[in-house]
Amino acid sequence: TIRAVVRGVGHYLPERVVENAEFEKTLDTTDEWIRTRTGIERRHFAAEGETTSHLAIKAAEAALADAGMQASDIDAIVVATSTPDHTFPSVATMVQAGLGSTTGFAYDVQAVCAGFIFALTNANGLILSGQAERVLVIGAETFSRIMDWTDRGTCVLFGDGAGALILEAEDGTGTNADRGILSSDLHSDGRYRELLYVDGGVSTTGGAGVLKMQGNQVFKHAVTKLAQTAEKALEKAGMSASDVDWIVPHQANLRIIKATSEKLGLTLDNVVVTVADHGNTSAASIPLAMSVGKARGQIKQGQVIVAEAIGGGLAWGSVVLRW
Ligand code: ACO
């Protein structure tokens, strides 16, 4: 069987780190509130002029180095983002040019915080259908550009960053037979648009707009829907939660991460957690956590990973893979 196997992983975080305490100067909030309600301690913000494609290119270079590959080895680039540099062209084609590649094809996928799960599923489809052998999948965001800095309920939650994964087709035999992406499970329900959206855009205001969120409502959907989709994806892979080595969740809120892992019968010992240092980096959070998890020595070859995410749309889903 042909499988999409992980060959490399990498990430990039902008230099500027902003601690919770900095928000105390301009907002009616405290480090204590942010820490206890979200688990977030600090986040990175892109510098002026530093765009989503810049972050994506740096993460891609790190993943290529990790895989021992050149840009010319890549057939397809899929970027998950809701904060592209421009309305068009896609960030993915800007990454392609930035890496110096003129072959293959590149495009963006947009499913907000669940974007990386959708992009990974899409890349898996490219490989299983024979359209591409090696796919660079990136999650990259600059959510700092769509924040309302007067809204304490949202602006303390998000950060900027990028993560990248390289998948390669492998005709698995022997011990490698069960490596790679094993299953995926995707959902959306557009009735919940008002819970999490940006109040501008090309076809409405013509401007970028700012993020609006009914946090406590999203929280409730997150806890139930994430556990359900993770269970569904595991079932599709012929597995159960007891087979899981690591949950790599979307990093929005430590309380959501904890509640979801408990619903699956697992503890935080089985979860790669980066939310304290990154905040919510939307589509970048899962590949960032995979890269950091591998660097920490948590994620190792042969282990079973379930990645899950939910975000604006609402859109949510999960992927099960053996690293
Ligand atoms: N500092 C101090 N107080 C605050 C802050 C802050 N930064 N933000 C909100 N509060 C206040 C509220 O005003 C409210 O006060 P009130 O009771 O006087 O009205 C109180 O804290 C409680 O507010 P809630 O929103 O009910 O607090 P909650 O415990 O739900 O935490 C949070 C809020 C952190 C936003 C949480 O709901 C959350 O994480 N939600 C999910 C976010 C998420 O997962 N998003 C999905 C992905 S994002 C994407 O797709 C782009």
Residues whose N, C-alpha, C, O or C-beta is under 5 A from the ligand:
A	BS01	ACO	D28 T29 T30 W33 R37 T38 V112 C113 R152 G153 V156 G215 N216 V218 F219 A222 A252 N253 I310 G311 G312
